[in-house]
Amino acid sequence: MAPAIEAVEKVKVASTPIKPPVLNERILSSMTRRPGSAHSWHDLEIGPDAPTIFNCVIEIPRGSKVKYELDKKTGLIMVDRVLYSSVVYPHNYGFIPRTLCDDSDPMDVLVIMQEPVVPGCFLRAKAIGLMPMIDQGEADDKIIAVCADDPEYKHFNDIKELPPHRLAEIRRFFEDYKKNENKEVAVNDFLPATAAYEAIQHSMDLYATYVVEGLRR
């Protein structure tokens, strides 16, 4: 009879309900999504070395005239518009996951590297500076970064190491890319890497405060 008793015990063990894990990763709009669908803003970790080196999701590849953008509800990359001006993005452009800015969007980042990459992929970036920007009267600052795994750029540590013409190109793009939409954009003086670290940390803190704590309540 021992084998039969042992089998019963195994069934009891197998039927014991498993305690669900503590909720700590599915937040904001991901709460209403179908199970198993990853949200690039909320489910991708920012990385252990943030705010210096961090993961970022690329929305727009270098050389594109298409304004791809994160759809906050689904977490997918959508086509927002085609730029009205005859300009293209000078570098790969995207956002930093698990960050939040005052405009209710994740932190924007421009990543300097050798090659364009496909929309929706993520990579490791290293912050080297901050570009303060005013878009239609509201702050819309951009992190300037290099790809942390690109051998040509990974040794850069501060924006002052970039050629002045590279910075002039970046500034001119953002000053011009909305002109034909009759939208005013102003770019202020570039700030060093330390300012970028502070901005990223602030956006990480905002995300934790207004998103994670909001869900717990």
C-alpha positions as CSV (number, residue, x, y, z in Angstrom):
1,M,0.0,0.0,0.0
2,A,3.0,2.3,0.5
3,P,3.3,3.2,-3.2
4,A,-0.4,4.2,-3.3
5,I,0.0,6.4,-0.3
6,E,3.1,8.0,-1.8
7,A,1.1,8.7,-5.0
8,V,-1.6,10.4,-3.1
9,E,0.9,12.5,-1.3
10,K,2.4,13.5,-4.6
11,V,-1.0,14.5,-6.0
12,K,-1.6,16.7,-2.9
13,V,1.7,18.4,-3.3
14,A,1.1,19.0,-7.0
15,S,-2.4,20.4,-6.4
16,T,-1.2,22.9,-3.7
17,P,-1.8,26.4,-5.1
18,I,1.3,28.3,-6.1
19,K,1.5,31.8,-4.5
20,P,1.7,34.4,-7.3
21,P,4.8,36.6,-7.5
22,V,4.7,40.1,-6.1
23,L,3.6,42.6,-8.7
24,N,6.7,44.6,-9.6
25,E,7.0,44.8,-13.3
26,R,3.6,45.3,-15.0
27,I,2.6,48.9,-14.7
28,L,0.5,51.7,-16.2
29,S,-1.0,50.6,-19.4
30,S,0.6,47.1,-19.2
31,M,-2.1,46.4,-16.5
32,T,-4.8,46.3,-19.2
33,R,-2.8,44.4,-21.9
34,R,-3.1,40.7,-22.8
35,P,-0.8,38.5,-20.7
36,G,2.6,37.8,-22.2
37,S,2.8,41.0,-24.3
38,A,5.9,43.0,-23.3
39,H,5.8,46.8,-23.0
40,S,9.1,48.4,-24.0
41,W,8.6,51.4,-21.6
42,H,7.6,49.4,-18.6
43,D,9.0,45.9,-18.9
44,L,12.5,46.6,-20.1
45,E,14.9,47.3,-17.2
46,I,16.9,50.5,-17.4
47,G,20.0,48.5,-16.3
48,P,22.2,48.4,-13.2
49,D,24.6,51.1,-14.2
50,A,22.0,53.8,-14.8
51,P,22.1,56.8,-14.9
52,T,25.5,56.6,-16.5
53,I,25.0,53.6,-18.8
54,F,21.5,52.5,-19.5
55,N,19.3,50.5,-21.9
56,C,17.3,52.6,-24.4
57,V,14.7,51.7,-27.0
58,I,15.3,53.1,-30.5
59,E,12.2,54.6,-32.1
60,I,13.8,56.4,-35.1
61,P,16.9,55.2,-37.0
62,R,19.6,57.6,-38.2
63,G,18.7,59.0,-41.7
64,S,14.9,58.5,-41.3
65,K,12.4,61.1,-42.3
66,V,9.6,59.1,-40.6
67,K,8.7,60.1,-37.1
68,Y,8.2,56.7,-35.4
69,E,6.9,56.9,-31.8
70,L,6.1,54.7,-28.9
71,D,2.3,53.9,-28.6
72,K,1.9,54.1,-24.8
73,K,-1.2,51.9,-24.8
74,T,0.3,48.9,-26.6
75,G,4.0,49.4,-26.2
76,L,4.5,49.1,-30.0
77,I,6.3,51.5,-32.3
78,M,3.9,53.4,-34.5
79,V,4.3,55.8,-37.4
80,D,3.4,59.2,-36.0
81,R,4.0,61.3,-39.1
82,V,6.5,62.0,-41.9
83,L,8.5,65.1,-41.2
84,Y,7.2,68.2,-43.0
85,S,10.8,69.6,-43.6
86,S,13.4,68.1,-45.9
87,V,15.6,66.9,-43.0
88,V,16.4,63.5,-41.5
89,Y,17.3,62.4,-38.0
90,P,21.0,62.8,-37.6
91,H,21.4,59.9,-35.2
92,N,19.4,57.1,-33.7
93,Y,16.7,58.5,-31.5
94,G,14.5,56.9,-28.8
95,F,13.7,56.8,-25.1
96,I,14.9,55.4,-21.8
97,P,12.6,52.7,-20.2
98,R,11.2,53.2,-16.7
99,T,11.7,56.9,-16.8
100,L,9.2,59.7,-16.7
101,C,9.4,63.4,-17.5
102,D,7.2,66.3,-16.7
103,D,5.5,66.0,-20.1
104,S,4.3,62.5,-19.1
105,D,6.6,60.8,-21.6
106,P,9.8,58.8,-21.0
107,M,13.2,60.5,-21.2
108,D,14.3,61.1,-24.8
109,V,17.7,60.2,-26.0
110,L,19.8,60.7,-29.1
111,V,22.4,57.9,-29.6
112,I,25.5,58.6,-31.6
113,M,26.9,55.5,-33.2
114,Q,28.3,54.2,-36.5
115,E,25.2,52.6,-38.0
116,P,21.4,53.1,-38.1
117,V,19.4,50.5,-36.2
118,V,15.8,49.2,-36.7
119,P,12.9,50.8,-34.8
120,G,11.9,48.9,-31.7
121,C,15.3,47.4,-30.8
122,F,17.1,48.3,-27.6
123,L,20.8,48.9,-26.9
124,R,23.1,50.1,-24.2
125,A,23.9,53.8,-24.3
126,K,26.3,56.0,-22.3
127,A,25.2,59.5,-21.4
128,I,27.7,62.2,-22.4
129,G,25.5,65.4,-22.3
130,L,22.2,67.1,-22.1
131,M,20.5,69.3,-24.8
132,P,18.0,71.6,-23.1
133,M,15.1,72.2,-25.5
134,I,11.9,74.2,-25.5
135,D,9.2,72.7,-27.7
136,Q,6.2,75.1,-28.2
137,G,6.8,76.6,-24.8
138,E,7.4,73.4,-22.9
139,A,10.6,71.8,-21.7
140,D,11.6,68.8,-23.8
141,D,15.2,68.1,-23.0
142,K,17.2,65.4,-24.8
143,I,19.9,63.2,-23.5
144,I,22.9,63.0,-25.8
145,A,24.6,59.6,-25.6
146,V,26.9,57.2,-27.4
147,C,26.4,53.5,-28.0
148,A,28.2,51.8,-25.1
149,D,29.0,48.8,-27.4
150,D,30.2,50.7,-30.5
151,P,34.0,50.6,-30.6
152,E,34.3,53.9,-32.4
153,Y,32.3,55.9,-29.7
154,K,32.2,53.9,-26.5
155,H,35.3,55.7,-25.1
156,F,33.5,59.1,-25.2
157,N,32.6,60.4,-21.7
158,D,31.5,64.0,-22.2
159,I,29.9,66.0,-24.9
160,K,32.9,68.4,-25.1
161,E,34.8,65.5,-26.7
162,L,32.5,65.6,-29.8
163,P,33.6,67.8,-32.8
164,P,31.8,71.2,-32.7
165,H,30.3,70.6,-36.1
166,R,28.6,67.4,-34.8
167,L,26.9,69.5,-32.1
168,A,26.0,72.2,-34.7
169,E,24.3,69.5,-36.8
170,I,22.3,68.2,-33.9
171,R,21.2,71.7,-32.8
172,R,20.2,72.7,-36.4
173,F,18.1,69.6,-36.9
174,F,16.0,70.2,-33.8
175,E,15.7,73.9,-34.5
176,D,14.4,73.2,-38.1
177,Y,12.5,69.9,-38.1
178,K,9.1,71.4,-37.1
179,K,9.4,74.8,-38.9
180,N,7.1,73.8,-41.7
181,E,4.5,72.8,-39.1
182,N,4.6,76.3,-37.8
183,K,5.9,75.0,-34.4
184,E,8.6,76.8,-32.5
185,V,11.5,74.9,-31.1
186,A,14.4,76.5,-29.2
187,V,17.7,74.7,-28.3
188,N,19.8,76.1,-25.5
189,D,23.5,75.5,-24.8
190,F,24.6,71.9,-24.4
191,L,25.3,70.7,-20.9
192,P,28.0,68.2,-19.7
193,A,27.6,64.6,-18.8
194,T,26.9,65.4,-15.1
195,A,23.8,67.3,-16.1
196,A,22.6,64.3,-18.1
197,Y,23.1,62.0,-15.1
198,E,21.0,64.3,-13.0
199,A,18.2,64.5,-15.6
200,I,18.1,60.7,-16.0
201,Q,18.1,60.2,-12.2
202,H,15.3,62.7,-11.8
203,S,13.2,60.9,-14.5
204,M,13.9,57.6,-12.8
205,D,12.7,59.0,-9.5
206,L,9.5,60.5,-11.1
207,Y,8.7,57.1,-12.6
208,A,9.1,55.4,-9.3
209,T,7.0,58.0,-7.4
210,Y,4.1,58.5,-9.8
211,V,3.9,55.1,-11.4
212,V,5.0,52.4,-9.1
213,E,3.8,54.0,-5.9
214,G,0.5,55.0,-7.6
215,L,-0.2,51.4,-8.4
216,R,0.6,50.2,-4.9
217,R,-2.1,52.6,-3.6
